[in-house]
Amino acid sequence: MNVAVAVVATFFAGMGGVALVKPTLIWKPFGVAPTTPAARNEVRAVYGGFGLAVAVLLFTADSASAGFRDGVLVAVAIALGGMAAGRLLGALVEPKPLLGWPGFFFLVEAALAGLLLTAR
């Protein structure tokens, strides 16, 4: 397996696993506490289920046909780029959020998107 793809897949697997087991940890760096069952369910679904699904997709795509593999890598890179772009656009409205954890995750998302694009 390509090392870059493995790094990104491991990131998603870690995020997904943590979100399923301990959803409060996912939002804690942003000052949000999912205090209701519905909020924790949302974290488990969006960060947990989605994260694990992307990890499985990345791990399995590496052994698939070249066209399918490239499609998966580009799609996940675009999703990560969209996340980073959303943070950047949010910073235009509220500049301080890119300081601290949001800025860190902006860099992580942009870097992981770049890793996947170079892995093609």
MDAnalysis code that builds the backbone (N, CA, C; Angstrom):
import MDAnalysis as mda
import numpy as np

u = mda.Universe.empty(360, n_residues=120, atom_resindex=np.repeat(np.arange(120), 3), trajectory=True)
u.add_TopologyAttr("name", ["N", "CA", "C"] * 120)
u.add_TopologyAttr("resid", np.arange(1, 121))
u.add_TopologyAttr("resname", ["MET", "ASN", "VAL", "ALA", "VAL", "ALA", "VAL", "VAL", "ALA", "THR", "PHE", "PHE", "ALA", "GLY", "MET", "GLY", "GLY", "VAL", "ALA", "LEU", "VAL", "LYS", "PRO", "THR", "LEU", "ILE", "TRP", "LYS", "PRO", "PHE", "GLY", "VAL", "ALA", "PRO", "THR", "THR", "PRO", "ALA", "ALA", "ARG", "ASN", "GLU", "VAL", "ARG", "ALA", "VAL", "TYR", "GLY", "GLY", "PHE", "GLY", "LEU", "ALA", "VAL", "ALA", "VAL", "LEU", "LEU", "PHE", "THR", "ALA", "ASP", "SER", "ALA", "SER", "ALA", "GLY", "PHE", "ARG", "ASP", "GLY", "VAL", "LEU", "VAL", "ALA", "VAL", "ALA", "ILE", "ALA", "LEU", "GLY", "GLY", "MET", "ALA", "ALA", "GLY", "ARG", "LEU", "LEU", "GLY", "ALA", "LEU", "VAL", "GLU", "PRO", "LYS", "PRO", "LEU", "LEU", "GLY", "TRP", "PRO", "GLY", "PHE", "PHE", "PHE", "LEU", "VAL", "GLU", "ALA", "ALA", "LEU", "ALA", "GLY", "LEU", "LEU", "LEU", "THR", "ALA", "ARG"])
u.atoms.positions = np.array([
    [0.846, -1.181, 0.000],
    [0.000, 0.000, 0.000],
    [0.885, 1.235, 0.000],
    [0.479, 2.207, -0.748],
    [1.173, 3.484, -0.805],
    [1.177, 4.118, 0.592],
    [2.313, 4.612, 1.027],
    [2.454, 5.172, 2.373],
    [1.540, 6.384, 2.562],
    [1.451, 7.250, 1.577],
    [0.603, 8.442, 1.692],
    [-0.853, 8.054, 1.884],
    [-1.317, 7.071, 1.120],
    [-2.703, 6.616, 1.240],
    [-2.913, 5.985, 2.616],
    [-1.938, 5.217, 3.085],
    [-2.042, 4.592, 4.403],
    [-2.123, 5.637, 5.508],
    [-1.371, 6.725, 5.380],
    [-1.404, 7.799, 6.385],
    [-2.803, 8.416, 6.440],
    [-3.363, 8.732, 5.296],
    [-4.685, 9.358, 5.258],
    [-5.745, 8.380, 5.764],
    [-5.658, 7.121, 5.339],
    [-6.627, 6.120, 5.793],
    [-6.547, 5.938, 7.306],
    [-5.344, 5.946, 7.848],
    [-5.164, 5.797, 9.291],
    [-5.742, 6.997, 10.032],
    [-5.570, 8.187, 9.485],
    [-6.160, 9.391, 10.075],
    [-7.679, 9.237, 10.169],
    [-8.309, 8.838, 9.059],
    [-9.763, 8.678, 9.060],
    [-10.205, 7.564, 9.999],
    [-9.453, 6.465, 10.038],
    [-9.796, 5.360, 10.939],
    [-9.708, 5.812, 12.402],
    [-8.666, 6.558, 12.720],
    [-8.518, 7.069, 14.082],
    [-9.637, 8.016, 14.463],
    [-9.943, 8.956, 13.572],
    [-11.025, 9.897, 13.827],
    [-12.337, 9.148, 13.997],
    [-12.585, 8.192, 13.107],
    [-13.833, 7.442, 13.173],
    [-13.949, 6.622, 14.441],
    [-12.881, 5.952, 14.801],
    [-12.907, 5.139, 16.011],
    [-13.138, 5.964, 17.261],
    [-12.434, 7.077, 17.373],
    [-12.605, 7.951, 18.535],
    [-14.024, 8.497, 18.585],
    [-14.556, 8.909, 17.442],
    [-15.903, 9.485, 17.412],
    [-16.961, 8.472, 17.830],
    [-16.769, 7.223, 17.458],
    [-17.747, 6.201, 17.851],
    [-17.684, 5.879, 19.337],
    [-16.468, 5.813, 19.866],
    [-16.287, 5.404, 21.258],
    [-16.453, 6.570, 22.234],
    [-15.900, 7.717, 21.878],
    [-15.888, 8.872, 22.790],
    [-16.214, 10.149, 21.994],
    [-17.473, 10.332, 21.599],
    [-17.817, 11.464, 20.733],
    [-17.517, 12.838, 21.326],
    [-17.472, 12.945, 22.631],
    [-17.188, 14.254, 23.228],
    [-15.772, 14.737, 22.925],
    [-14.839, 13.805, 22.693],
    [-13.460, 14.205, 22.396],
    [-13.332, 14.899, 21.042],
    [-14.192, 14.570, 20.112],
    [-14.096, 15.137, 18.764],
    [-14.373, 16.634, 18.770],
    [-15.377, 17.054, 19.506],
    [-15.742, 18.469, 19.501],
    [-15.071, 19.275, 20.604],
    [-14.462, 18.613, 21.564],
    [-13.872, 19.306, 22.710],
    [-12.877, 20.401, 22.319],
    [-11.971, 20.176, 21.349],
    [-11.016, 21.237, 21.005],
    [-11.683, 22.525, 20.482],
    [-12.952, 22.414, 20.077],
    [-13.637, 23.573, 19.511],
    [-14.573, 24.237, 20.510],
    [-14.532, 23.762, 21.760],
    [-15.362, 24.367, 22.789],
    [-16.821, 23.965, 22.701],
    [-17.113, 22.842, 22.058],
    [-18.484, 22.368, 21.919],
    [-18.607, 21.056, 22.673],
    [-19.677, 20.912, 23.411],
    [-19.904, 19.673, 24.148],
    [-21.213, 19.049, 23.668],
    [-21.139, 17.889, 23.023],
    [-22.380, 17.215, 22.616],
    [-23.046, 16.600, 23.850],
    [-23.950, 17.360, 24.459],
    [-24.504, 16.981, 25.754],
    [-25.794, 16.169, 25.660],
    [-26.342, 16.028, 24.479],
    [-27.580, 15.258, 24.337],
    [-27.304, 13.984, 23.544],
    [-28.145, 12.979, 23.711],
    [-27.982, 11.766, 22.904],
    [-28.026, 12.058, 21.401],
    [-28.869, 12.979, 20.980],
    [-28.959, 13.317, 19.552],
    [-27.645, 13.936, 19.053],
    [-27.041, 14.790, 19.860],
    [-25.774, 15.416, 19.463],
    [-24.664, 14.377, 19.374],
    [-24.601, 13.473, 20.344],
    [-23.582, 12.421, 20.311],
    [-23.814, 11.474, 19.131],
    [-25.074, 11.218, 18.826],
    [-25.393, 10.394, 17.667],
    [-24.902, 11.054, 16.386],
    [-25.042, 12.359, 16.293],
    [-24.580, 13.109, 15.119],
    [-23.061, 13.004, 14.969],
    [-22.349, 13.145, 16.070],
    [-20.884, 13.016, 16.041],
    [-20.500, 11.605, 15.609],
    [-21.183, 10.611, 16.183],
    [-20.870, 9.225, 15.811],
    [-21.147, 8.964, 14.334],
    [-22.201, 9.538, 13.811],
    [-22.547, 9.318, 12.406],
    [-21.589, 10.046, 11.469],
    [-21.434, 11.352, 11.660],
    [-20.685, 12.164, 10.712],
    [-19.181, 11.965, 10.839],
    [-18.677, 11.931, 12.060],
    [-17.246, 11.757, 12.249],
    [-16.863, 10.280, 12.376],
    [-17.703, 9.512, 13.051],
    [-17.407, 8.106, 13.263],
    [-17.672, 7.237, 12.051],
    [-18.929, 7.130, 11.684],
    [-19.298, 6.277, 10.551],
    [-18.665, 6.718, 9.246],
    [-18.705, 7.999, 8.983],
    [-18.106, 8.519, 7.754],
    [-16.598, 8.304, 7.750],
    [-15.954, 8.588, 8.864],
    [-14.500, 8.421, 8.948],
    [-14.074, 6.985, 8.708],
    [-14.773, 6.046, 9.336],
    [-14.433, 4.634, 9.130],
    [-14.731, 4.187, 7.705],
    [-15.828, 4.672, 7.130],
    [-16.154, 4.315, 5.748],
    [-15.079, 4.809, 4.782],
    [-14.602, 6.027, 4.982],
    [-13.545, 6.567, 4.125],
    [-12.262, 5.765, 4.314],
    [-11.946, 5.400, 5.552],
    [-10.742, 4.602, 5.810],
    [-10.822, 3.267, 5.083],
    [-11.948, 2.579, 5.182],
    [-12.120, 1.293, 4.496],
    [-12.008, 1.488, 2.984],
    [-12.624, 2.536, 2.480],
    [-12.555, 2.822, 1.044],
    [-11.110, 3.028, 0.597],
    [-10.349, 3.810, 1.359],
    [-8.949, 4.054, 1.001],
    [-8.111, 2.779, 1.091],
    [-8.311, 2.012, 2.145],
    [-7.546, 0.764, 2.289],
    [-7.859, -0.220, 1.169],
    [-9.133, -0.322, 0.775],
    [-9.508, -1.287, -0.262],
    [-9.220, -0.768, -1.668],
    [-9.246, 0.534, -1.853],
    [-9.019, 1.097, -3.190],
    [-7.604, 0.829, -3.676],
    [-6.688, 0.667, -2.752],
    [-5.297, 0.477, -3.146],
    [-5.102, -0.817, -3.940],
    [-5.960, -1.798, -3.693],
    [-5.827, -3.064, -4.428],
    [-6.822, -3.159, -5.585],
    [-7.550, -2.099, -5.861],
    [-8.539, -2.093, -6.941],
    [-7.889, -1.643, -8.250],
    [-8.697, -1.573, -9.292],
    [-8.185, -1.124, -10.588],
    [-7.667, 0.308, -10.481],
    [-6.756, 0.663, -11.375],
    [-6.122, 1.994, -11.332],
    [-7.158, 3.109, -11.438],
    [-8.145, 2.930, -12.306],
    [-9.160, 3.971, -12.480],
    [-9.987, 4.176, -11.229],
    [-10.402, 3.079, -10.605],
    [-11.177, 3.173, -9.367],
    [-10.328, 3.799, -8.264],
    [-9.097, 3.344, -8.137],
    [-8.191, 3.861, -7.116],
    [-7.995, 5.362, -7.272],
    [-7.708, 5.803, -8.494],
    [-7.514, 7.237, -8.728],
    [-8.776, 8.027, -8.400],
    [-9.931, 7.465, -8.760],
    [-11.195, 8.141, -8.459],
    [-11.412, 8.310, -6.965],
    [-11.123, 7.265, -6.209],
    [-11.259, 7.327, -4.753],
    [-10.307, 8.369, -4.186],
    [-9.052, 8.348, -4.625],
    [-8.068, 9.292, -4.080],
    [-8.446, 10.735, -4.389],
    [-8.899, 10.976, -5.608],
    [-9.306, 12.341, -5.968],
    [-10.541, 12.759, -5.174],
    [-11.527, 11.868, -5.059],
    [-12.759, 12.218, -4.335],
    [-12.468, 12.547, -2.864],
    [-11.644, 11.741, -2.217],
    [-11.329, 12.002, -0.809],
    [-10.463, 13.259, -0.688],
    [-9.553, 13.465, -1.629],
    [-8.739, 14.695, -1.610],
    [-9.620, 15.927, -1.762],
    [-10.606, 15.853, -2.635],
    [-11.518, 16.989, -2.819],
    [-12.337, 17.224, -1.554],
    [-12.785, 16.146, -0.910],
    [-13.534, 16.301, 0.341],
    [-12.673, 16.980, 1.406],
    [-11.428, 16.534, 1.548],
    [-10.522, 17.161, 2.505],
    [-10.244, 18.614, 2.130],
    [-10.059, 18.866, 0.843],
    [-9.852, 20.240, 0.384],
    [-11.063, 21.116, 0.667],
    [-12.246, 20.539, 0.528],
    [-13.467, 21.283, 0.851],
    [-13.547, 21.634, 2.328],
    [-13.120, 20.710, 3.163],
    [-13.099, 20.990, 4.597],
    [-12.131, 22.140, 4.897],
    [-10.942, 22.059, 4.309],
    [-9.946, 23.117, 4.522],
    [-10.451, 24.452, 3.973],
    [-11.074, 24.421, 2.797],
    [-11.599, 25.654, 2.199],
    [-12.706, 26.249, 3.063],
    [-13.539, 25.399, 3.642],
    [-14.585, 25.892, 4.536],
    [-14.003, 26.606, 5.739],
    [-12.919, 26.063, 6.271],
    [-12.262, 26.725, 7.407],
    [-11.666, 28.071, 6.983],
    [-11.070, 28.086, 5.798],
    [-10.474, 29.320, 5.291],
    [-11.541, 30.388, 5.042],
    [-12.638, 29.992, 4.428],
    [-13.728, 30.946, 4.197],
    [-14.320, 31.428, 5.515],
    [-14.433, 30.505, 6.476],
    [-14.912, 30.904, 7.801],
    [-13.998, 31.924, 8.444],
    [-12.713, 31.817, 8.179],
    [-11.745, 32.766, 8.750],
    [-11.898, 34.154, 8.150],
    [-12.446, 34.228, 6.944],
    [-12.703, 35.547, 6.365],
    [-13.823, 36.260, 7.104],
    [-14.763, 35.497, 7.627],
    [-15.883, 36.059, 8.368],
    [-15.498, 36.299, 9.824],
    [-14.798, 35.324, 10.399],
    [-14.372, 35.403, 11.789],
    [-12.894, 35.022, 11.854],
    [-11.990, 35.983, 11.713],
    [-10.566, 35.697, 11.559],
    [-9.912, 34.880, 12.675],
    [-10.310, 35.045, 13.900],
    [-9.611, 34.372, 14.988],
    [-9.756, 32.852, 15.009],
    [-10.807, 32.256, 14.448],
    [-10.913, 30.797, 14.543],
    [-9.769, 30.005, 13.909],
    [-8.991, 30.568, 13.045],
    [-7.874, 29.804, 12.500],
    [-6.694, 29.749, 13.461],
    [-6.803, 30.468, 14.557],
    [-5.796, 30.346, 15.610],
    [-6.166, 29.119, 16.438],
    [-5.224, 28.366, 16.841],
    [-5.497, 27.203, 17.679],
    [-5.920, 25.985, 16.863],
    [-6.834, 25.186, 17.428],
    [-7.230, 23.916, 16.825],
    [-7.806, 24.041, 15.422],
    [-8.681, 25.009, 15.147],
    [-9.190, 25.091, 13.773],
    [-8.072, 25.308, 12.746],
    [-7.099, 26.116, 13.077],
    [-5.972, 26.331, 12.173],
    [-5.131, 25.080, 12.007],
    [-4.958, 24.352, 13.100],
    [-4.229, 23.086, 13.033],
    [-4.939, 22.116, 12.099],
    [-6.253, 21.980, 12.254],
    [-6.988, 21.049, 11.403],
    [-7.060, 21.539, 9.954],
    [-7.038, 22.846, 9.748],
    [-6.943, 23.378, 8.383],
    [-5.669, 22.865, 7.725],
    [-4.557, 22.946, 8.444],
    [-3.277, 22.474, 7.902],
    [-3.279, 20.964, 7.687],
    [-3.848, 20.230, 8.621],
    [-3.918, 18.768, 8.485],
    [-4.744, 18.392, 7.264],
    [-5.915, 18.995, 7.116],
    [-6.794, 18.672, 5.973],
    [-6.128, 19.021, 4.651],
    [-5.502, 20.172, 4.589],
    [-4.822, 20.570, 3.347],
    [-3.660, 19.619, 3.043],
    [-2.904, 19.259, 4.070],
    [-1.770, 18.355, 3.868],
    [-2.234, 16.968, 3.430],
    [-3.288, 16.453, 4.049],
    [-3.785, 15.128, 3.671],
    [-4.348, 15.131, 2.251],
    [-5.000, 16.211, 1.869],
    [-5.492, 16.321, 0.491],
    [-4.307, 16.293, -0.478],
    [-3.275, 17.035, -0.160],
    [-2.084, 17.030, -1.002],
    [-1.436, 15.675, -1.073],
    [-1.360, 14.963, 0.044],
    [-0.791, 13.621, 0.062],
    [-1.538, 12.699, -0.905],
    [-2.859, 12.751, -0.857],
    [-3.634, 11.871, -1.732],
    [-3.437, 12.230, -3.201],
    [-3.347, 13.502, -3.494],
    [-3.159, 13.907, -4.900],
    [-1.782, 13.478, -5.420],
    [-0.798, 13.468, -4.542],
    [0.535, 13.036, -4.982],
    [0.637, 11.515, -5.072],
    [-0.272, 10.816, -4.416],
    [-0.241, 9.356, -4.407],
    [-0.836, 8.747, -5.678],
    [-1.462, 9.555, -6.499],
    [-2.121, 9.043, -7.710],
    [-1.139, 8.586, -8.720],
])
